[in-house]
């Protein structure tokens, strides 16, 4: 049952292109790379971290735009330039002591399948590749880069009974 899987989550790992972004990459004339991130996803990540959940990035690409976003959100686990994402799961669990069964991964495309079969909660964004959606325990209603990560963060926090307290804290400053 999905609710039980959500309750166990202590760490969320996520892909970037197609998950935290809509999958588009913009290059400037001198080769600099630009990415567009959804601020709603950012707040979801902050709330998840506030609740004590560990958050990490697992991506095949690298770039300064992503590093800036990670610094802005306080994401310390950044695995970029990764070819085999399932190997990162071993590193992340060793680094945090959090078991794969207590880990969620959210992805959108074929390279994400390797890690998805080893985590306690595999999540696909709404516009993920068909094979990724088939491998997922849960598929978001929102597409990548448009609130899918926020949707996952809220689902975890609500299943764990932490949502109302966090929202009260947010409203009360």
Secondary structure by P-SEA (a helix, b strand, c coil): caaaaaaaccbbbbbccccccccbbbbcccbbbbbbbbaaaaaaaaaaaaabbbbbbbcccccaaaaaaaaaacccccccccccaaaaaaaaaaacccccccbbbbbccccaaaaaacccbbbbcccccaaaaaaccccccccccccaaaaaaaaaaaaacaaaaaaaaaaac
